[in-house]
Amino acid sequence: VGILLFVVLCFVATSMASRKLLASKFEVEKFDGKVNFSLWTRKVTNVLIQQGLEKTITGIKPSNITDEDWEDMSVQACSTIELFLANNILKNVLGMDRNAKKIWDSLTQLYQSTSLTTRIYQLERLFRLKLKDGGNMHDHLSIFDEIVHEVVTVGDKLSDEYLAMHLSMSLLKSYST
């Protein structure tokens, strides 16, 4: 029994250490309010998946996990989330319970706005995007993709024809035939 307990404890310690090791292998830019929030949440969710903690942000506790383990997992998830927040954003969640779902929902409510103002702002960015003379096409297409992603994230649907038209209009006249 003593050896079995030792083996189990070693496995648990190794498993927890590998979770921490996995998290440290991923480079996720700290969210500072300027970074694309939906891309940031995707990256952090992926880190939480690697740590086996992704269910904590949904708040749906699997039946095979004890309440105590669930609370520990939530605190670990909070730690991971907070490590990827810049100080100006972290201060918004400091007073909250160490509950991953509450922190995640709070950040989503604050920074993933689908209000009319946000929708107009994102569409305006798309309309105003222009490739500068001598500009890098790859960078331009990256910015275009990012803006389209943001427009779709806030709830607008854009047809392929509409996107092709806006992309064409964003290019220099020298690109037209």
ZADO-1210 file (C-alpha; in nm, 4 decimals, padded with zeros to 6 digits):
<atoms>
<atom x="00.0000" y="00.0000" z="00.0000" code="VAL" pos="1"/>
<atom x="00.2849" y="00.2386" z="00.0856" code="GLY" pos="2"/>
<atom x="00.4547" y="00.1859" z="-00.2522" code="ILE" pos="3"/>
<atom x="00.1240" y="00.2240" z="-00.4370" code="LEU" pos="4"/>
<atom x="00.0556" y="00.5529" z="-00.2565" code="LEU" pos="5"/>
<atom x="00.4083" y="00.6714" z="-00.3416" code="PHE" pos="6"/>
<atom x="00.3564" y="00.5854" z="-00.7108" code="VAL" pos="7"/>
<atom x="00.0199" y="00.7643" z="-00.7154" code="VAL" pos="8"/>
<atom x="00.1682" y="01.0739" z="-00.5484" code="LEU" pos="9"/>
<atom x="00.4591" y="01.0756" z="-00.7954" code="CYS" pos="10"/>
<atom x="00.2139" y="01.0502" z="-01.0857" code="PHE" pos="11"/>
<atom x="00.0034" y="01.3386" z="-00.9491" code="VAL" pos="12"/>
<atom x="00.3121" y="01.5537" z="-00.8868" code="ALA" pos="13"/>
<atom x="00.4474" y="01.4731" z="-01.2329" code="THR" pos="14"/>
<atom x="00.1108" y="01.5456" z="-01.3924" code="SER" pos="15"/>
<atom x="00.0819" y="01.8825" z="-01.2164" code="MET" pos="16"/>
<atom x="00.4430" y="01.9702" z="-01.3018" code="ALA" pos="17"/>
<atom x="00.3854" y="01.8844" z="-01.6679" code="SER" pos="18"/>
<atom x="00.0746" y="02.1060" z="-01.6691" code="ARG" pos="19"/>
<atom x="00.2854" y="02.3963" z="-01.5479" code="LYS" pos="20"/>
<atom x="00.5597" y="02.3090" z="-01.7969" code="LEU" pos="21"/>
<atom x="00.3104" y="02.3003" z="-02.0837" code="LEU" pos="22"/>
<atom x="00.1771" y="02.6437" z="-01.9939" code="ALA" pos="23"/>
<atom x="00.5244" y="02.7913" z="-01.9931" code="SER" pos="24"/>
<atom x="00.5945" y="02.6633" z="-02.3460" code="LYS" pos="25"/>
<atom x="00.3312" y="02.8864" z="-02.5024" code="PHE" pos="26"/>
<atom x="00.3884" y="03.2505" z="-02.5750" code="GLU" pos="27"/>
<atom x="00.0681" y="03.4498" z="-02.5505" code="VAL" pos="28"/>
<atom x="00.0819" y="03.8261" z="-02.5706" code="GLU" pos="29"/>
<atom x="-00.0605" y="03.9880" z="-02.2593" code="LYS" pos="30"/>
<atom x="-00.4020" y="04.1373" z="-02.3169" code="PHE" pos="31"/>
<atom x="-00.3756" y="04.5134" z="-02.2689" code="ASP" pos="32"/>
<atom x="-00.7013" y="04.6283" z="-02.4257" code="GLY" pos="33"/>
<atom x="-00.5309" y="04.6932" z="-02.7607" code="LYS" pos="34"/>
<atom x="-00.4584" y="04.3329" z="-02.8575" code="VAL" pos="35"/>
<atom x="-00.7334" y="04.1556" z="-03.0536" code="ASN" pos="36"/>
<atom x="-00.9510" y="04.0160" z="-02.7728" code="PHE" pos="37"/>
<atom x="-01.1048" y="03.7260" z="-02.9628" code="SER" pos="38"/>
<atom x="-00.7641" y="03.6003" z="-03.0791" code="LEU" pos="39"/>
<atom x="-00.6283" y="03.6417" z="-02.7265" code="TRP" pos="40"/>
<atom x="-00.9169" y="03.4389" z="-02.5786" code="THR" pos="41"/>
<atom x="-00.8562" y="03.1654" z="-02.8356" code="ARG" pos="42"/>
<atom x="-00.4875" y="03.1422" z="-02.7388" code="LYS" pos="43"/>
<atom x="-00.5575" y="03.1426" z="-02.3656" code="VAL" pos="44"/>
<atom x="-00.8303" y="02.8809" z="-02.4132" code="THR" pos="45"/>
<atom x="-00.5747" y="02.6653" z="-02.5935" code="ASN" pos="46"/>
<atom x="-00.3342" y="02.6969" z="-02.3001" code="VAL" pos="47"/>
<atom x="-00.6166" y="02.6024" z="-02.0615" code="LEU" pos="48"/>
<atom x="-00.6940" y="02.3002" z="-02.2812" code="ILE" pos="49"/>
<atom x="-00.3293" y="02.1923" z="-02.2599" code="GLN" pos="50"/>
<atom x="-00.3507" y="02.2242" z="-01.8816" code="GLN" pos="51"/>
<atom x="-00.6778" y="02.0291" z="-01.8672" code="GLY" pos="52"/>
<atom x="-00.8560" y="02.3341" z="-01.7216" code="LEU" pos="53"/>
<atom x="-01.0749" y="02.4548" z="-02.0107" code="GLU" pos="54"/>
<atom x="-01.4005" y="02.3363" z="-01.8519" code="LYS" pos="55"/>
<atom x="-01.3511" y="02.5849" z="-01.5672" code="THR" pos="56"/>
<atom x="-01.4282" y="02.8817" z="-01.7933" code="ILE" pos="57"/>
<atom x="-01.7615" y="02.7254" z="-01.8902" code="THR" pos="58"/>
<atom x="-01.8555" y="02.6654" z="-01.5272" code="GLY" pos="59"/>
<atom x="-01.9803" y="02.3143" z="-01.6079" code="ILE" pos="60"/>
<atom x="-01.8201" y="02.0813" z="-01.3524" code="LYS" pos="61"/>
<atom x="-01.7776" y="01.7233" z="-01.4713" code="PRO" pos="62"/>
<atom x="-01.9506" y="01.4771" z="-01.2401" code="SER" pos="63"/>
<atom x="-01.6301" y="01.2792" z="-01.1795" code="ASN" pos="64"/>
<atom x="-01.4506" y="01.5775" z="-01.0208" code="ILE" pos="65"/>
<atom x="-01.4918" y="01.6591" z="-00.6532" code="THR" pos="66"/>
<atom x="-01.5940" y="02.0083" z="-00.5460" code="ASP" pos="67"/>
<atom x="-01.2529" y="02.0590" z="-00.3846" code="GLU" pos="68"/>
<atom x="-01.0665" y="01.9558" z="-00.7021" code="ASP" pos="69"/>
<atom x="-01.2980" y="02.1738" z="-00.9102" code="TRP" pos="70"/>
<atom x="-01.2192" y="02.4745" z="-00.6924" code="GLU" pos="71"/>
<atom x="-00.8449" y="02.4016" z="-00.7203" code="ASP" pos="72"/>
<atom x="-00.8757" y="02.3739" z="-01.0990" code="MET" pos="73"/>
<atom x="-01.0626" y="02.7044" z="-01.1129" code="SER" pos="74"/>
<atom x="-00.7922" y="02.8778" z="-00.9078" code="VAL" pos="75"/>
<atom x="-00.5249" y="02.7344" z="-01.1404" code="GLN" pos="76"/>
<atom x="-00.7197" y="02.8562" z="-01.4436" code="ALA" pos="77"/>
<atom x="-00.7519" y="03.2012" z="-01.2849" code="CYS" pos="78"/>
<atom x="-00.3773" y="03.2057" z="-01.2369" code="SER" pos="79"/>
<atom x="-00.3178" y="03.1191" z="-01.6017" code="THR" pos="80"/>
<atom x="-00.5654" y="03.3812" z="-01.7232" code="ILE" pos="81"/>
<atom x="-00.4217" y="03.6507" z="-01.4970" code="GLU" pos="82"/>
<atom x="-00.0651" y="03.5782" z="-01.6087" code="LEU" pos="83"/>
<atom x="-00.1737" y="03.6726" z="-01.9618" code="PHE" pos="84"/>
<atom x="-00.3260" y="04.0064" z="-01.8572" code="LEU" pos="85"/>
<atom x="-00.1416" y="04.3385" z="-01.8592" code="ALA" pos="86"/>
<atom x="-00.1562" y="04.5318" z="-01.5313" code="ASN" pos="87"/>
<atom x="-00.4102" y="04.7836" z="-01.6634" code="ASN" pos="88"/>
<atom x="-00.6522" y="04.4959" z="-01.7351" code="ILE" pos="89"/>
<atom x="-00.5602" y="04.2809" z="-01.4342" code="LEU" pos="90"/>
<atom x="-00.6778" y="04.5550" z="-01.1987" code="LYS" pos="91"/>
<atom x="-01.0322" y="04.5027" z="-01.3346" code="ASN" pos="92"/>
<atom x="-01.0462" y="04.1471" z="-01.1979" code="VAL" pos="93"/>
<atom x="-00.8337" y="04.1742" z="-00.8820" code="LEU" pos="94"/>
<atom x="-01.1265" y="04.2105" z="-00.6435" code="GLY" pos="95"/>
<atom x="-01.3180" y="03.9173" z="-00.7897" code="MET" pos="96"/>
<atom x="-01.3482" y="03.5674" z="-00.6471" code="ASP" pos="97"/>
<atom x="-01.0877" y="03.3220" z="-00.7764" code="ARG" pos="98"/>
<atom x="-01.3515" y="03.1717" z="-01.0046" code="ASN" pos="99"/>
<atom x="-01.2385" y="03.1139" z="-01.3645" code="ALA" pos="100"/>
<atom x="-01.5871" y="03.1426" z="-01.5157" code="LYS" pos="101"/>
<atom x="-01.6608" y="03.4720" z="-01.3390" code="LYS" pos="102"/>
<atom x="-01.3279" y="03.6234" z="-01.4446" code="ILE" pos="103"/>
<atom x="-01.3632" y="03.4945" z="-01.8021" code="TRP" pos="104"/>
<atom x="-01.7212" y="03.6230" z="-01.8306" code="ASP" pos="105"/>
<atom x="-01.6225" y="03.9599" z="-01.6849" code="SER" pos="106"/>
<atom x="-01.3391" y="04.0016" z="-01.9350" code="LEU" pos="107"/>
<atom x="-01.5686" y="03.8973" z="-02.2196" code="THR" pos="108"/>
<atom x="-01.8355" y="04.1440" z="-02.1126" code="GLN" pos="109"/>
<atom x="-01.5804" y="04.4262" z="-02.0869" code="LEU" pos="110"/>
<atom x="-01.3796" y="04.3648" z="-02.4022" code="TYR" pos="111"/>
<atom x="-01.5858" y="04.1685" z="-02.6526" code="GLN" pos="112"/>
<atom x="-01.8483" y="04.4226" z="-02.7256" code="SER" pos="113"/>
<atom x="-02.1073" y="04.3639" z="-02.9946" code="THR" pos="114"/>
<atom x="-02.2693" y="04.7041" z="-02.9509" code="SER" pos="115"/>
<atom x="-02.3708" y="04.9148" z="-03.2486" code="LEU" pos="116"/>
<atom x="-02.0798" y="05.1508" z="-03.1799" code="THR" pos="117"/>
<atom x="-01.8301" y="04.8637" z="-03.1953" code="THR" pos="118"/>
<atom x="-01.9868" y="04.7274" z="-03.5122" code="ARG" pos="119"/>
<atom x="-01.9706" y="05.0688" z="-03.6809" code="ILE" pos="120"/>
<atom x="-01.6099" y="05.1156" z="-03.5694" code="TYR" pos="121"/>
<atom x="-01.5027" y="04.7773" z="-03.7136" code="GLN" pos="122"/>
<atom x="-01.6841" y="04.8355" z="-04.0442" code="LEU" pos="123"/>
<atom x="-01.5312" y="05.1833" z="-04.0663" code="GLU" pos="124"/>
<atom x="-01.1853" y="05.0284" z="-04.0230" code="ARG" pos="125"/>
<atom x="-01.2627" y="04.7956" z="-04.3126" code="LEU" pos="126"/>
<atom x="-01.3866" y="05.0805" z="-04.5355" code="PHE" pos="127"/>
<atom x="-01.0854" y="05.3019" z="-04.4609" code="ARG" pos="128"/>
<atom x="-00.8177" y="05.0354" z="-04.5069" code="LEU" pos="129"/>
<atom x="-00.5881" y="05.1265" z="-04.7966" code="LYS" pos="130"/>
<atom x="-00.2570" y="04.9786" z="-04.9071" code="LEU" pos="131"/>
<atom x="-00.0016" y="05.2556" z="-04.8913" code="LYS" pos="132"/>
<atom x="00.2275" y="05.3205" z="-05.1864" code="ASP" pos="133"/>
<atom x="00.5300" y="05.0969" z="-05.1306" code="GLY" pos="134"/>
<atom x="00.3417" y="04.9081" z="-04.8582" code="GLY" pos="135"/>
<atom x="00.3859" y="04.5365" z="-04.7970" code="ASN" pos="136"/>
<atom x="00.1047" y="04.3291" z="-04.9507" code="MET" pos="137"/>
<atom x="00.1426" y="04.0483" z="-04.6942" code="HIS" pos="138"/>
<atom x="00.1040" y="04.2953" z="-04.4061" code="ASP" pos="139"/>
<atom x="-00.1946" y="04.4555" z="-04.5791" code="HIS" pos="140"/>
<atom x="-00.3681" y="04.1195" z="-04.6222" code="LEU" pos="141"/>
<atom x="-00.2963" y="04.0341" z="-04.2569" code="SER" pos="142"/>
<atom x="-00.4572" y="04.3583" z="-04.1403" code="ILE" pos="143"/>
<atom x="-00.7514" y="04.2989" z="-04.3753" code="PHE" pos="144"/>
<atom x="-00.8000" y="03.9477" z="-04.2318" code="ASP" pos="145"/>
<atom x="-00.7797" y="04.0795" z="-03.8748" code="GLU" pos="146"/>
<atom x="-01.0423" y="04.3466" z="-03.9416" code="ILE" pos="147"/>
<atom x="-01.2727" y="04.0961" z="-04.1161" code="VAL" pos="148"/>
<atom x="-01.2366" y="03.8623" z="-03.8176" code="HIS" pos="149"/>
<atom x="-01.3316" y="04.1461" z="-03.5813" code="GLU" pos="150"/>
<atom x="-01.6309" y="04.2434" z="-03.7965" code="VAL" pos="151"/>
<atom x="-01.7560" y="03.8834" z="-03.7952" code="VAL" pos="152"/>
<atom x="-01.6887" y="03.8520" z="-03.4202" code="THR" pos="153"/>
<atom x="-01.9155" y="04.1473" z="-03.3421" code="VAL" pos="154"/>
<atom x="-02.1976" y="03.9817" z="-03.5330" code="GLY" pos="155"/>
<atom x="-02.1895" y="04.1093" z="-03.8892" code="ASP" pos="156"/>
<atom x="-02.1993" y="03.8654" z="-04.1783" code="LYS" pos="157"/>
<atom x="-01.9997" y="03.9526" z="-04.4879" code="LEU" pos="158"/>
<atom x="-02.0404" y="03.7723" z="-04.8207" code="SER" pos="159"/>
<atom x="-01.7371" y="03.6624" z="-05.0189" code="ASP" pos="160"/>
<atom x="-01.8341" y="03.9074" z="-05.2954" code="GLU" pos="161"/>
<atom x="-01.8522" y="04.1930" z="-05.0441" code="TYR" pos="162"/>
<atom x="-01.5094" y="04.1019" z="-04.9044" code="LEU" pos="163"/>
<atom x="-01.3588" y="04.0723" z="-05.2535" code="ALA" pos="164"/>
<atom x="-01.4978" y="04.4138" z="-05.3417" code="MET" pos="165"/>
<atom x="-01.3542" y="04.5764" z="-05.0282" code="HIS" pos="166"/>
<atom x="-01.0189" y="04.4064" z="-05.0710" code="LEU" pos="167"/>
<atom x="-01.0036" y="04.5256" z="-05.4315" code="SER" pos="168"/>
<atom x="-01.0956" y="04.8801" z="-05.3255" code="MET" pos="169"/>
<atom x="-00.8242" y="04.8768" z="-05.0588" code="SER" pos="170"/>
<atom x="-00.5491" y="04.8173" z="-05.3157" code="LEU" pos="171"/>
<atom x="-00.3583" y="05.0740" z="-05.5175" code="LEU" pos="172"/>
<atom x="-00.4823" y="05.1528" z="-05.8703" code="LYS" pos="173"/>
<atom x="-00.1703" y="04.9852" z="-06.0058" code="SER" pos="174"/>
<atom x="-00.3188" y="04.6503" z="-05.8917" code="TYR" pos="175"/>
<atom x="-00.6301" y="04.6889" z="-06.1084" code="SER" pos="176"/>
<atom x="-00.6378" y="04.5609" z="-06.4630" code="THR" pos="177"/>
</atoms>
